[in-house]
Amino acid sequence: MNTFPLKIYASNHIVFEGECESLVVPITNGQFGVLANHENVVCAVTAGMLMYREPGGENQYASISDGIMFIEDNHVYLLGTAIEKAEEIDLARSEQDELEAEEMLKLNRSKVEYIAAKAMMARNANRIRVRKLYGREPK
């Protein structure tokens, strides 16, 4: 299978740099798939699960909060605010954060705090889902 160079960067670390066979990222109205020689494009990435496959390897999964992806001359760049590989997600911390967000919602404070709590719940629910479905213990 043909490959393309992929660089995945979170705001505070490099998630992946290397050759890739395929990439699937969450976007507003579904998922966006990328194979080698894809046309140039720029798109917003929403919170969800991303998947990429190294040549001859297994699918790799990660949780992404939001970001942007651009493809130029068969090079793919994915920049995300927060990205965690499935096996790196701390399940206990994510579950605790989700409970805290639920408590914040019950307090029914300002609209800004409500929106922040909803976003926190969604982010942690996504992290929990990715970890439970695809997380393996770190090697």
C-alpha positions in Angstrom: 0.0 0.0 0.0 1.2 3.5 -0.7 2.2 5.7 2.2 2.4 9.4 3.0 4.4 11.4 5.6 2.2 12.1 8.7 3.0 14.5 11.6 0.6 14.6 14.5 1.3 17.3 17.1 -0.6 18.1 20.3 -0.1 21.5 21.9 2.5 20.1 24.3 4.1 17.1 22.6 4.7 15.2 19.4 2.3 12.3 19.1 3.6 10.7 15.8 6.0 11.5 13.0 6.5 9.0 10.3 5.1 7.2 7.3 1.4 6.2 7.3 -0.9 4.1 5.2 -4.2 5.6 6.3 -5.6 8.2 8.7 -9.2 8.8 9.9 -10.0 12.0 11.8 -13.3 13.2 13.3 -14.8 16.3 11.7 -18.1 18.2 12.2 -20.2 16.0 10.0 -18.6 12.6 10.4 -15.2 11.3 9.7 -12.5 12.3 7.2 -10.3 9.5 5.7 -6.9 10.1 4.1 -4.9 7.8 1.9 -1.7 8.5 -0.1 -1.9 11.1 -2.8 -4.9 12.8 -1.3 -5.7 16.2 -2.7 -4.6 19.3 -0.8 -7.2 20.2 1.9 -7.6 22.1 5.1 -10.3 21.1 7.6 -11.3 21.5 11.2 -11.0 18.5 13.5 -13.6 18.0 16.2 -13.4 16.0 19.5 -13.4 12.3 19.0 -11.3 9.4 18.1 -8.6 9.4 15.4 -7.0 6.3 13.8 -3.8 5.9 11.8 -1.9 3.0 10.5 1.8 2.7 10.1 3.0 0.6 7.1 2.3 -3.0 7.7 1.2 -2.3 11.3 -1.9 -2.4 13.3 -4.3 0.5 13.6 -3.3 3.1 16.2 -6.0 5.0 18.1 -6.0 8.2 20.0 -8.4 10.7 21.6 -8.4 14.2 20.1 -10.1 17.3 21.6 -10.1 19.6 18.6 -7.7 20.9 16.0 -6.9 21.3 12.4 -5.6 19.1 9.6 -4.0 20.1 6.4 -2.7 18.1 3.5 -0.2 19.6 1.1 1.7 17.8 -1.6 1.0 14.4 0.0 2.2 15.5 3.4 -0.4 15.4 6.2 -0.2 17.6 9.3 -2.6 17.2 12.2 -2.4 19.8 15.0 -4.6 19.2 18.0 -5.1 21.0 21.3 -5.0 17.7 23.3 -4.2 14.3 21.8 -3.6 11.1 23.8 -2.9 7.7 22.4 -5.3 5.1 23.7 -2.8 3.2 25.8 -1.6 6.5 27.4 -5.0 7.6 28.7 -5.3 7.4 32.5 -8.7 5.8 32.8 -9.1 6.5 36.6 -8.3 10.2 36.1 -10.6 10.5 33.2 -13.5 8.9 35.1 -12.8 11.2 38.1 -12.7 14.3 35.8 -16.0 13.2 34.3 -17.6 13.0 37.7 -16.3 16.4 38.6 -17.8 17.8 35.4 -21.1 16.3 36.3 -21.0 17.9 39.7 -20.2 21.3 38.1 -23.3 20.9 35.9 -25.4 20.3 39.0 -24.3 23.6 40.5 -26.0 25.4 37.6 -23.8 28.5 37.7 -23.2 30.8 34.8 -23.6 29.9 31.2 -19.9 30.0 30.6 -19.3 27.6 33.5 -22.1 25.3 32.1 -20.5 25.3 28.7 -17.1 24.5 30.2 -18.5 21.7 32.2 -20.3 20.2 29.2 -17.1 20.4 27.2 -15.1 18.7 30.0 -17.7 15.9 30.2 -17.6 15.3 26.4 -13.8 15.4 26.4 -13.5 12.8 29.2 -16.3 10.6 27.9 -14.4 10.5 24.6 -11.1 9.6 26.4 -12.8 6.9 28.4 -14.4 5.4 25.3 -11.1 5.4 23.4 -9.2 3.9 26.3 -11.8 1.1 26.9 -12.1 0.2 23.2 -8.5 0.4 22.1 -6.2 0.9 25.0 -3.4 -1.6 25.6 -1.0 -1.4 28.4 2.1 0.6 27.5 5.1 -1.4 26.4 
